[in-house]
Amino acid sequence: MLDFRGVTVWVPPRRVLLSDVDLRVRPGEHWVIVGPNGAGKSTMLSVAGGIRHPSSGEASLLGHRLGRVDLRELRAHIGHVGAGQKLPAGKWATAHTVVLTGHTGTIQPLWDRYDDALRARAHELLDMLGCARIADREVSVCSQGERARVQIARALLAEPRLLLLDEPSAGLDLPAREDLVAALADLAAAQPSLATITVTHHLEEVPASTTHGLLLRDGGVLTSGPVGDVFTSEWMSKCFDRELRVTGVGGRWTVHAVPA
């Protein structure tokens, strides 16, 4: 799904955002990227989404090397959901209609492109993400947690092979966060070949379906691999330069600072 080899990204005057990053994501794997502010997490997702090219190194997405593929065609198979993304507004912009626009990648609906099968699929995705009851509700009056799940359903309607989630739980209260985490775990079970990469600041937001973790610090990979080997007290303490204690129970994680 994704293959980074020595990926480096810099901006003038050669300020390094990512440095010599290696990463390979296979079908059905669910990666979580964690690191301090400014570590390069969002830059890494922008390369993974075909939005930014590496300054050096090689980045291949879905078997195609960046720089040698039509990015418009490639992006059609990659879903991208970010906390800062805006959803359409207006009385027509129900949750179901917003999900439909994921098929055309447009803000406004193109009604002649949506057949009965597609409409039914939009309902199935809303149901899978626990949003069936809000299908006919305007997204502008939905809760932030409901809107987050509608965004994911919209991205999934295009049947992506790779789904990128940039801080999907940002701003959610505890119940909404837990609903979203449960929905992501259900998604992993329902679509076993789908690969996901999630960026987060908080281990409490990591679904139990997560298979792999990667810690970024100062633009470089501190460690990566199976989630149980990465989300440890030792590695998290090194990543955040503070003594931390990590606890894992049933595939969920918590972390807190060790008192001096």
C-alpha positions as CSV (number, residue, x, y, z in Angstrom):
1,M,0.0,0.0,0.0
2,L,2.8,2.4,0.9
3,D,6.6,2.1,0.6
4,F,8.9,4.9,1.8
5,R,12.6,4.5,1.3
6,G,14.8,7.3,2.7
7,V,12.1,9.8,2.3
8,T,13.3,13.3,3.1
9,V,11.3,16.6,2.9
10,W,12.8,20.0,3.3
11,V,11.6,23.6,2.6
12,P,13.8,26.6,1.9
13,P,16.3,27.4,3.2
14,R,16.6,23.6,3.5
15,R,14.7,23.3,6.8
16,V,14.2,19.6,7.2
17,L,10.7,18.4,7.9
18,L,11.3,14.7,7.4
19,S,14.6,13.0,7.4
20,D,15.4,9.6,5.9
21,V,12.1,7.9,6.7
22,D,11.5,4.3,5.9
23,L,8.0,2.8,6.1
24,R,6.2,-0.1,4.5
25,V,2.4,-0.5,5.0
26,R,0.7,-3.7,3.8
27,P,-3.0,-4.4,3.1
28,G,-4.9,-4.9,6.3
29,E,-2.4,-3.1,8.5
30,H,-3.4,-0.3,10.7
31,W,-0.6,2.1,11.7
32,V,-0.6,4.9,14.2
33,I,2.0,7.7,14.1
34,V,2.8,9.5,17.4
35,G,5.2,12.3,18.1
36,P,5.6,15.8,19.6
37,N,4.4,18.9,17.8
38,G,6.6,19.7,14.9
39,A,7.9,16.1,14.6
40,G,6.8,15.8,11.0
41,K,3.5,13.8,11.4
42,S,1.4,15.9,9.1
43,T,4.2,16.2,6.5
44,M,4.4,12.4,6.5
45,L,0.7,12.1,5.8
46,S,0.9,14.7,3.0
47,V,3.5,12.5,1.2
48,A,1.4,9.4,2.0
49,G,-1.6,11.1,0.4
50,G,0.3,12.1,-2.8
51,I,-0.1,15.8,-1.8
52,R,3.6,16.5,-1.4
53,H,6.6,14.9,-3.2
54,P,9.7,14.0,-1.2
55,S,12.7,16.2,-1.7
56,S,14.8,13.0,-1.8
57,G,14.3,9.3,-1.4
58,E,11.5,7.2,-3.0
59,A,7.8,7.1,-2.1
60,S,5.5,4.6,-3.7
61,L,1.8,4.6,-3.1
62,L,-0.4,1.6,-4.1
63,G,2.5,0.3,-6.2
64,H,3.2,3.5,-8.1
65,R,6.2,5.7,-7.4
66,L,5.5,9.4,-6.9
67,G,6.7,11.4,-9.9
68,R,5.9,8.6,-12.3
69,V,2.1,8.4,-11.9
70,D,-1.0,10.6,-12.5
71,L,-1.7,11.9,-9.0
72,R,-5.3,12.6,-9.8
73,E,-5.9,8.9,-10.5
74,L,-3.8,7.8,-7.6
75,R,-5.6,10.1,-5.0
76,A,-9.0,8.5,-6.1
77,H,-7.9,5.4,-4.2
78,I,-6.7,7.1,-1.1
79,G,-9.1,8.5,1.5
80,H,-8.0,11.4,3.6
81,V,-9.8,12.6,6.7
82,G,-8.6,15.5,8.8
83,A,-10.0,17.4,11.8
84,G,-9.7,20.7,9.9
85,Q,-11.7,19.6,6.9
86,K,-14.9,21.5,6.4
87,L,-18.2,19.8,5.5
88,P,-20.8,21.3,3.2
89,A,-23.5,23.4,4.9
90,G,-27.2,24.0,3.9
91,K,-30.5,22.3,4.2
92,W,-29.6,19.9,1.4
93,A,-26.4,18.8,3.2
94,T,-27.7,15.9,5.2
95,A,-25.3,13.3,6.4
96,H,-26.4,10.9,3.6
97,T,-25.9,13.5,0.9
98,V,-22.5,14.5,2.3
99,V,-21.4,10.9,2.1
100,L,-22.7,10.7,-1.5
101,T,-20.4,13.6,-2.5
102,G,-17.4,11.3,-1.6
103,H,-18.1,9.4,-4.8
104,T,-17.5,12.5,-7.0
105,G,-15.0,14.2,-4.7
106,T,-17.1,17.4,-4.9
107,I,-18.5,19.9,-2.3
108,Q,-21.8,20.2,-4.1
109,P,-23.8,17.0,-5.0
110,L,-23.9,15.8,-8.6
111,W,-27.2,14.1,-8.4
112,D,-27.0,12.4,-11.8
113,R,-23.9,10.5,-10.7
114,Y,-25.6,8.7,-7.7
115,D,-27.6,5.6,-8.6
116,D,-29.7,3.5,-6.2
117,A,-26.8,1.1,-5.4
118,L,-24.5,4.1,-4.4
119,R,-27.3,5.6,-2.3
120,A,-27.7,2.2,-0.5
121,R,-23.9,1.9,0.0
122,A,-23.9,5.4,1.6
123,H,-26.6,4.2,4.1
124,E,-24.5,1.0,4.8
125,L,-21.4,3.0,5.6
126,L,-23.4,5.4,7.9
127,D,-24.8,2.3,9.7
128,M,-21.4,0.7,10.0
129,L,-20.1,3.9,11.6
130,G,-23.0,4.2,14.0
131,C,-24.7,7.1,12.2
132,A,-27.7,5.4,10.6
133,R,-30.1,7.5,12.8
134,I,-28.7,10.8,11.5
135,A,-28.7,10.0,7.8
136,D,-31.4,12.6,7.1
137,R,-30.1,15.2,9.6
138,E,-28.2,18.3,8.4
139,V,-24.6,17.9,9.2
140,S,-24.5,21.5,10.5
141,V,-26.5,20.5,13.5
142,C,-24.7,17.2,14.1
143,S,-22.3,16.8,17.0
144,Q,-18.6,17.1,16.3
145,G,-18.2,13.3,16.9
146,E,-21.0,12.6,14.4
147,R,-19.4,14.8,11.8
148,A,-16.1,13.0,12.3
149,R,-17.8,9.7,11.5
150,V,-19.7,11.2,8.5
151,Q,-16.3,12.4,7.2
152,I,-14.9,8.8,7.4
153,A,-18.0,7.4,5.7
154,R,-17.6,10.0,2.9
155,A,-14.0,9.0,2.4
156,L,-14.9,5.3,2.3
157,L,-17.6,5.7,-0.3
158,A,-14.9,6.0,-3.0
159,E,-13.7,2.5,-1.8
160,P,-10.1,3.6,-1.1
161,R,-7.4,1.1,-0.5
162,L,-5.6,3.3,1.9
163,L,-7.3,5.6,4.5
164,L,-5.3,8.4,6.1
165,L,-6.7,9.9,9.4
166,D,-5.2,13.1,10.7
167,E,-6.1,13.6,14.3
168,P,-9.7,12.3,13.8
169,S,-10.5,12.6,17.5
170,A,-9.4,16.2,17.9
171,G,-11.9,18.3,19.9
172,L,-14.1,15.3,20.8
173,D,-15.4,14.8,24.3
174,L,-15.0,11.4,25.9
175,P,-18.2,9.7,24.7
176,A,-17.7,11.0,21.1
177,R,-14.1,9.8,21.2
178,E,-15.0,6.4,22.3
179,D,-17.7,6.1,19.7
180,L,-15.2,7.0,17.0
181,V,-12.6,4.6,18.3
182,A,-15.2,1.8,18.3
183,A,-16.2,2.7,14.8
184,L,-12.7,2.5,13.6
185,A,-12.3,-0.9,15.2
186,D,-15.5,-2.1,13.5
187,L,-14.2,-0.7,10.2
188,A,-11.1,-2.8,10.4
189,A,-13.2,-5.9,10.9
190,A,-15.6,-5.1,8.1
191,Q,-12.9,-4.2,5.5
192,P,-10.0,-6.6,6.2
193,S,-7.9,-5.5,3.2
194,L,-8.1,-1.8,4.0
195,A,-4.9,-0.2,5.3
196,T,-5.0,2.9,7.6
197,I,-2.5,5.4,8.9
198,T,-3.6,7.5,11.8
199,V,-1.8,10.5,13.3
200,T,-2.6,11.3,16.9
201,H,-1.1,13.0,20.0
202,H,-2.9,10.7,22.5
203,L,-2.5,7.0,22.9
204,E,-6.0,6.9,24.5
205,E,-7.4,7.6,21.0
206,V,-5.7,4.5,19.5
207,P,-8.2,1.8,18.5
208,A,-7.7,-1.8,19.6
209,S,-7.5,-2.8,15.9
210,T,-4.1,-1.0,15.6
211,T,-1.4,-3.3,14.4
212,H,1.7,-1.1,14.1
213,G,3.1,2.1,15.6
214,L,5.7,4.6,14.6
215,L,7.3,7.3,16.8
216,L,8.5,10.4,15.1
217,R,10.9,12.9,16.7
218,D,12.6,15.9,15.0
219,G,11.5,14.6,11.6
220,G,13.1,11.2,12.0
221,V,11.8,7.8,12.9
222,L,12.7,6.9,16.5
223,T,11.2,3.4,16.2
224,S,8.5,1.5,14.4
225,G,7.0,-1.9,14.3
226,P,4.3,-4.0,16.0
227,V,2.3,-1.8,18.3
228,G,3.2,-3.7,21.4
229,D,6.9,-3.2,20.7
230,V,6.5,0.5,20.0
231,F,4.0,1.8,22.6
232,T,6.2,1.1,25.6
233,S,7.2,3.3,28.5
234,E,10.9,3.4,27.3
235,W,10.2,4.4,23.8
236,M,7.5,7.0,24.6
237,S,9.8,8.5,27.2
238,K,12.5,8.9,24.6
239,C,10.0,10.3,22.1
240,F,8.7,13.0,24.3
241,D,11.9,13.6,26.4
242,R,10.0,13.0,29.6
243,E,9.6,10.0,31.9
244,L,6.3,8.4,30.9
245,R,4.5,5.2,31.9
246,V,2.5,3.4,29.3
247,T,-0.2,0.8,30.2
248,G,-1.9,-1.4,27.6
249,V,-5.1,-3.3,28.3
250,G,-7.1,-5.2,25.7
251,G,-5.5,-3.3,22.8
252,R,-6.1,0.1,24.3
253,W,-3.4,2.3,25.8
254,T,-3.0,5.0,28.4
255,V,0.1,7.1,29.3
256,H,0.9,9.4,32.1
257,A,4.0,11.2,33.4
258,V,6.0,9.6,36.2
259,P,6.1,12.1,39.2
260,A,9.6,13.4,39.9
